Amino acid sequence: MAVAVRVIPCLDVDAGRVVKGINFEGLRDAGDPVELAHRYDNAGADELTFLDVTASSGNRETTFDVVRRTAEEVFIPLTVGGGVRGVAEVDKLLRFGADKASINTAAVARPDVIDEITRHFGSQVLVLSVDARRVRPGSQPTPSGFEVTTHGGRQGTGIDAIAWAKEAADRGVGEILLNSIDADGTKDGFDLELIRLVRSAVKVPIIASGGAGEPAHFAPAVQAGADAVLAASIFHWGPDDMMSQVKTAIRDAGFEVR
């Protein structure tokens, strides 16, 4: 039985404000996160994702406060990432009202942290964020042609992105947030090749991210294997009915949406 596609706005939070740039550079202020969360909840968003784009010690308490204030007023599932290094951070996020935690850099540095978190809280609370890009010319190739990056896509790791997604799924992550660094900010559509490759390697749900520029871009990502689609700018600066437009486009393509 097919599971309905989820449409997820992403709120990149820096010092208590929502910002948006390309690969976390050239950031523009997009508003108050709690106000935007309300707007998206009312518009029919299925979930929300908050990413602390600086994750510095000075801003962590601000992020926890944003999570708390949002969870008190918005009742759709909330995923929070940025600066999650282990069980302690996940525990605090959950206590402040998050439903799921997203991990990236810490898992790349020490994959065992995935096992520790999922053993403690269960797979359903942990989302692995994979910032993937095509291997740059002159760099060591990977089997898939894609590599994992850190630091907002600016630093390559040489780790094969598809193999990493499979390892994380085998270790117990509940979902994979698959962000195409190449597509991010292009508004040309999701990286369908990347989605297909990860879909062929894992059975856990995939959230496709990066490249959405219009409602017509979302259904092809679902066709390629995404279980959910995530975007930021198209919702922040698009018309008020953009959520409805996106869901209609997915439904018209023959997929069930929530």
C-alpha positions as CSV (number, residue, x, y, z in Angstrom):
1,M,0.0,0.0,0.0
2,A,1.5,3.3,-1.1
3,V,2.2,5.9,1.6
4,A,1.1,9.4,1.0
5,V,3.9,11.8,-0.1
6,R,4.9,14.4,2.5
7,V,5.6,18.0,1.6
8,I,8.0,19.6,4.1
9,P,9.1,23.3,4.3
10,C,12.6,23.8,5.6
11,L,13.5,26.6,8.0
12,D,17.2,27.4,8.1
13,V,17.6,29.1,11.4
14,D,20.4,31.4,12.4
15,A,20.4,33.4,15.7
16,G,16.6,32.9,16.0
17,R,15.7,34.0,12.4
18,V,14.9,32.1,9.3
19,V,17.5,32.7,6.6
20,K,18.1,31.3,3.1
21,G,21.1,31.3,0.8
22,I,22.8,28.9,-1.6
23,N,24.8,26.3,0.3
24,F,24.5,28.5,3.4
25,E,26.2,31.5,1.8
26,G,24.7,34.9,0.9
27,L,22.0,34.4,3.5
28,R,18.8,36.5,3.3
29,D,16.4,37.1,6.2
30,A,13.1,35.2,5.6
31,G,11.4,36.0,8.9
32,D,10.5,34.7,12.3
33,P,10.5,30.9,12.5
34,V,7.5,30.6,14.7
35,E,5.4,32.9,12.5
36,L,6.6,30.9,9.4
37,A,5.8,27.6,11.1
38,H,2.3,28.8,11.8
39,R,1.9,29.9,8.2
40,Y,3.0,26.6,6.8
41,D,0.9,24.6,9.3
42,N,-2.2,26.5,8.3
43,A,-1.2,26.1,4.6
44,G,-1.2,22.3,4.9
45,A,2.5,21.4,5.4
46,D,2.9,17.8,6.6
47,E,6.0,18.4,8.6
48,L,8.6,21.1,9.4
49,T,12.4,20.8,9.4
50,F,14.5,23.3,11.3
51,L,18.2,23.4,10.5
52,D,20.6,25.5,12.7
53,V,22.9,26.7,9.9
54,T,25.6,27.9,12.3
55,A,25.2,25.5,15.1
56,S,27.7,27.5,17.2
57,S,27.6,27.3,21.0
58,G,26.4,30.9,21.1
59,N,23.3,30.1,19.1
60,R,22.3,26.7,20.4
61,E,20.2,28.0,23.2
62,T,18.4,30.3,20.7
63,T,17.6,27.3,18.6
64,F,16.2,25.3,21.6
65,D,14.0,28.3,22.5
66,V,12.7,28.4,18.9
67,V,12.0,24.7,19.0
68,R,10.1,25.0,22.3
69,R,8.0,28.0,21.1
70,T,7.2,26.3,17.9
71,A,6.3,23.0,19.4
72,E,3.9,24.7,21.8
73,E,1.9,26.2,19.0
74,V,2.3,24.0,16.0
75,F,1.2,20.4,16.0
76,I,2.7,18.9,12.9
77,P,6.0,16.8,13.3
78,L,9.1,18.9,13.8
79,T,12.6,17.7,12.8
80,V,15.6,19.7,14.1
81,G,19.2,19.5,12.9
82,G,22.5,21.3,13.2
83,G,25.1,20.7,15.9
84,V,23.6,17.3,16.9
85,R,26.6,15.3,18.0
86,G,25.2,12.5,20.1
87,V,22.6,11.2,22.5
88,A,22.7,14.3,24.8
89,E,21.7,16.7,22.0
90,V,19.0,14.5,20.7
91,D,17.6,14.1,24.3
92,K,17.5,17.8,24.8
93,L,15.8,18.5,21.4
94,L,13.1,15.9,22.2
95,R,12.5,17.4,25.6
96,F,12.1,20.8,24.0
97,G,9.5,19.5,21.7
98,A,11.2,18.2,18.5
99,D,9.8,14.9,17.1
100,K,13.0,13.9,15.2
101,A,16.6,15.0,15.2
102,S,18.8,15.3,12.1
103,I,22.5,14.5,12.1
104,N,25.2,15.1,9.5
105,T,28.8,16.0,10.2
106,A,29.0,14.1,13.5
107,A,27.9,10.9,11.9
108,V,30.4,11.3,9.1
109,A,33.1,11.8,11.6
110,R,32.0,8.9,13.9
111,P,29.4,6.6,12.3
112,D,28.9,4.7,15.6
113,V,26.9,7.6,16.9
114,I,24.1,6.4,14.7
115,D,24.0,3.1,16.5
116,E,24.1,4.9,19.9
117,I,21.2,7.2,19.1
118,T,19.0,4.6,17.6
119,R,19.6,2.2,20.4
120,H,18.6,4.8,22.9
121,F,15.6,6.4,21.2
122,G,14.7,4.1,18.3
123,S,15.2,4.6,14.6
124,Q,12.1,6.7,14.1
125,V,13.7,9.7,15.8
126,L,16.9,9.9,13.7
127,V,17.2,11.5,10.3
128,L,20.5,11.3,8.5
129,S,21.2,14.4,6.5
130,V,23.4,13.7,3.4
131,D,24.8,16.7,1.6
132,A,25.9,15.0,-1.7
133,R,27.5,16.4,-4.8
134,R,29.1,15.0,-7.9
135,V,32.8,14.4,-7.5
136,R,34.8,17.4,-8.8
137,P,37.2,17.1,-11.7
138,G,40.7,16.2,-10.4
139,S,39.4,14.7,-7.2
140,Q,39.5,11.0,-6.3
141,P,36.5,9.3,-8.0
142,T,33.9,7.4,-6.0
143,P,32.0,4.3,-7.3
144,S,28.8,6.2,-7.8
145,G,30.3,9.5,-8.9
146,F,28.8,11.3,-5.9
147,E,30.5,12.1,-2.6
148,V,29.4,13.2,0.8
149,T,30.3,16.8,1.7
150,T,30.4,18.8,5.0
151,H,30.4,22.4,5.9
152,G,27.4,23.3,3.8
153,G,28.6,21.5,0.7
154,R,31.9,23.3,0.6
155,Q,34.2,20.5,1.8
156,G,34.3,17.2,0.0
157,T,35.1,14.0,2.0
158,G,35.8,11.5,-0.7
159,I,33.1,9.2,0.9
160,D,30.8,7.7,-1.7
161,A,27.3,9.2,-1.0
162,I,25.4,6.1,-2.0
163,A,27.5,3.7,0.1
164,W,27.2,6.1,3.1
165,A,23.4,6.3,2.8
166,K,23.3,2.4,2.7
167,E,25.6,2.1,5.7
168,A,23.5,4.6,7.7
169,A,20.3,2.8,6.8
170,D,21.9,-0.5,7.8
171,R,22.9,1.1,11.1
172,G,19.3,2.1,11.8
173,V,18.5,5.6,10.8
174,G,14.8,6.1,10.2
175,E,15.0,8.4,7.2
176,I,17.5,10.0,4.9
177,L,17.3,13.7,4.1
178,L,19.1,13.8,0.7
179,N,20.3,17.2,-0.2
180,S,21.8,17.8,-3.7
181,I,24.5,20.4,-3.3
182,D,24.7,20.7,-7.1
183,A,21.0,21.5,-7.4
184,D,20.7,23.7,-4.4
185,G,19.7,27.2,-5.4
186,T,19.5,26.4,-9.2
187,K,15.7,26.2,-9.2
188,D,16.1,23.7,-12.1
189,G,14.6,20.8,-10.2
190,F,15.7,18.0,-7.9
191,D,18.7,15.8,-8.8
192,L,16.8,12.8,-10.1
193,E,19.9,10.7,-10.8
194,L,21.0,11.1,-7.2
195,I,17.5,10.2,-5.8
196,R,17.4,7.0,-8.0
197,L,20.8,5.8,-6.9
198,V,20.0,6.2,-3.2
199,R,16.5,4.7,-3.7
200,S,18.1,1.6,-5.2
201,A,20.4,1.2,-2.2
202,V,18.1,1.8,0.8
203,K,14.6,0.8,1.9
204,V,14.2,3.6,4.5
205,P,12.2,6.8,3.4
206,I,14.1,9.4,1.4
207,I,13.4,13.1,1.7
208,A,14.5,14.9,-1.5
209,S,16.0,18.3,-1.1
210,G,17.7,20.9,-3.3
211,G,16.6,22.5,-6.6
212,A,12.9,23.0,-6.3
213,G,11.9,26.1,-8.4
214,E,8.3,25.5,-9.3
215,P,5.4,23.1,-8.4
216,A,6.1,20.9,-11.5
217,H,9.5,19.9,-10.1
218,F,8.2,17.9,-7.2
219,A,6.4,15.0,-8.8
220,P,9.5,13.9,-10.8
221,A,11.4,13.6,-7.5
222,V,8.6,11.3,-6.2
223,Q,8.7,9.3,-9.4
224,A,12.5,8.9,-8.9
225,G,11.9,7.4,-5.5
226,A,11.5,10.1,-2.9
227,D,8.9,9.5,-0.1
228,A,8.9,13.2,0.8
229,V,9.9,16.5,-0.8
230,L,11.5,19.4,1.1
231,A,12.1,23.0,-0.1
232,A,12.7,26.4,1.4
233,S,12.8,29.4,-1.0
234,I,9.8,28.4,-3.1
235,F,7.7,28.5,0.1
236,H,9.3,31.5,1.8
237,W,9.0,33.8,-1.2
238,G,6.4,32.2,-3.3
239,P,2.7,33.0,-3.3
240,D,0.6,32.2,-0.3
241,D,-1.0,29.2,-2.0
242,M,2.3,27.6,-3.0
243,M,1.8,24.6,-0.7
244,S,-1.5,24.0,-2.3
245,Q,0.0,24.3,-5.8
246,V,2.8,21.8,-4.9
247,K,0.4,19.3,-3.5
248,T,-2.0,19.7,-6.5
249,A,0.9,19.1,-8.9
250,I,2.0,15.9,-7.1
251,R,-1.6,14.7,-7.0
252,D,-2.2,15.4,-10.7
253,A,0.9,13.3,-11.5
254,G,-0.9,10.3,-9.9
255,F,0.6,10.3,-6.4
256,E,-1.2,10.4,-3.2
257,V,-0.5,13.4,-1.0
258,R,-1.6,14.1,2.6
